[in-house]
């Protein structure tokens, strides 16, 4: 058993496992990840989130805004590893989804690296600002993609662990 | 049957990490990459140093078989330590890169990793040039990444603890 790694001991996670098993509330670790993303990308707002079929759940954030958007509005970017825009009207019909809580300001600089589990997009790490900004440089993009991959690892491990523990303790009850 | 949590509560954090076992993994490789990308370092590595035994748990642009570096910083004073390397030293010290090439690097940044208030390892970033002391903003970024590294380390340790307890319970 000593040669078996942590990952070997855990059951395979599926995208549905993640949404079923992960606690859909804020995680200090993902808050720290968001803070690092803000520092490196020099953007004031960061959200780390998962999508269900209809909702968006923020699991980590830095100086966050309440993203009121539904998953369906992210459809144009779900298959990409990274997406960035400086003018949302080119990509999304309804700008209200990207409005500040004050209802007036609209996001200008928005970049997202998608969180993928078993090859399927389940969420994203977004950095954004309400004023016009230069696009992220290649190093910043790569950092954000790494951050999303790390978030995927953390989320997947939590889901796998919970699945494994629940299975083990339910079996032990027989 | 051992109660692993009771057992662990009687040990210091180095013992705890040794008992639990922390393997190298992609989590730590990703963190090493984030340190390198944040600083534009040529390569980076994350080591645990437990009871004097060093193990490389994550790296970026350098192989896992990285030879022991010619320094052993066990007390960096809680700061980002900047170390310039002279041309003479750089010409002698060859750092392996992932593509098999050897680089003569001319400076490095180092940070301690703490677990339960005890130093258990460090992160190193190496540069082609003498980049100078990190700015306050970069220092803040590196501390933020260090906090993230410690959280991932604790997360992995907690996961292994829970699985250990599960094994004891079911065994």
Boltz contact constraints between the chains, C-beta under 6 A:
constraints:
  - contact:
      token1: [A, 5]
      token2: [B, 23]
      max_distance: 6.0
  - contact:
      token1: [A, 6]
      token2: [B, 160]
      max_distance: 6.0
  - contact:
      token1: [A, 9]
      token2: [B, 163]
      max_distance: 6.0
  - contact:
      token1: [A, 29]
      token2: [B, 151]
      max_distance: 6.0
  - contact:
      token1: [A, 32]
      token2: [B, 147]
      max_distance: 6.0
  - contact:
      token1: [A, 32]
      token2: [B, 148]
      max_distance: 6.0
  - contact:
      token1: [A, 32]
      token2: [B, 151]
      max_distance: 6.0
  - contact:
      token1: [A, 33]
      token2: [B, 148]
      max_distance: 6.0
  - contact:
      token1: [A, 35]
      token2: [B, 144]
      max_distance: 6.0
  - contact:
      token1: [A, 36]
      token2: [B, 144]
      max_distance: 6.0
  - contact:
      token1: [A, 36]
      token2: [B, 145]
      max_distance: 6.0
  - contact:
      token1: [A, 36]
      token2: [B, 148]
      max_distance: 6.0
  - contact:
      token1: [A, 39]
      token2: [B, 141]
      max_distance: 6.0
  - contact:
      token1: [A, 39]
      token2: [B, 144]
      max_distance: 6.0
  - contact:
      token1: [A, 40]
      token2: [B, 38]
      max_distance: 6.0
  - contact:
      token1: [A, 139]
      token2: [B, 37]
      max_distance: 6.0
  - contact:
      token1: [A, 142]
      token2: [B, 37]
      max_distance: 6.0
  - contact:
      token1: [A, 143]
      token2: [B, 34]
      max_distance: 6.0
  - contact:
      token1: [A, 143]
      token2: [B, 37]
      max_distance: 6.0
  - contact:
      token1: [A, 146]
      token2: [B, 30]
      max_distance: 6.0
  - contact:
      token1: [A, 146]
      token2: [B, 33]
      max_distance: 6.0
  - contact:
      token1: [A, 146]
      token2: [B, 34]
      max_distance: 6.0
  - contact:
      token1: [A, 149]
      token2: [B, 30]
      max_distance: 6.0
  - contact:
      token1: [A, 150]
      token2: [B, 30]
      max_distance: 6.0
  - contact:
      token1: [A, 153]
      token2: [B, 27]
      max_distance: 6.0
  - contact:
      token1: [A, 161]
      token2: [B, 159]
      max_distance: 6.0
  - contact:
      token1: [A, 168]
      token2: [B, 166]
      max_distance: 6.0
  - contact:
      token1: [A, 168]
      token2: [B, 170]
      max_distance: 6.0
  - contact:
      token1: [A, 172]
      token2: [B, 170]
      max_distance: 6.0
